[in-house]
Amino acid sequence: MLAVRGTTAEGPALNLPLFEETYTVSQLCGEVRELLNTALPAVWVSGEINRLRVHRRGHLYFELVEKGAGDQIVGKLEAVAWRTDHQAIEAALAAAGLELAEGQEIRCRAGVDFYAPFGRLQLVVREVDAVFAMGLLARRRQETLAALAAAGLLERNAGLELPPVPLRVALVTSQGSAAYHDFLSTLRESGY
């Protein structure tokens, strides 16, 4: 590197680089984009949907946020699902009985893109994990109900004839719980 050395009235020499590489804005943006695409071609990211909007051309735009204590946002990324990906995501979620909504926690597979004209980092969402969106508990409930229905057990109790006043009743709950006290008070009020 060549540099021009000079002295000033204040003292020491001044270093001015003459031949250090200089990028244009678009060149630097291209380097950043290439670096991101190489380092993070596709990643799974989870967060909460915020500011969800559908463009007239069918693209889906939203923010993916992470909240900390007191519901404060501790991380935020702009996200986009282009029209064809958006349609595939909607179809996959609809098959699971779901749809995207503000405040919903999702897990999505996305590429990290740097949009040079706005100097903005954004996620390009390609798919959404429907199982994560449903939640583990809801998924287990759905699987249990499906298994009971397949075995013909969901309607089995409906076919049993009950006596006018049951003589034996089972209560499965913690002793002293609200459910326990509600059951006993309802039983007392029934007159039986």
Buried (B, 14 or more C-beta within 10 A) or exposed (E): EEEEEEEEEEEEEEEEEEEEEEEEEEEEBBEBBEEBBEEEEEEEBEBBBBEBEBEEEBBBBBBBBBBEEEEEEEEBBBBBBBEEBBEBBBEBBEEBEBEBEEEBBBBBBBBBBBBBEEEEBBBBBBBBBBEBBBEEEBBEEEEEEEEEEEEEEEEEEEEEEEEEEEEEEEEEEEEEEEEEEEBEEEEEEEEE
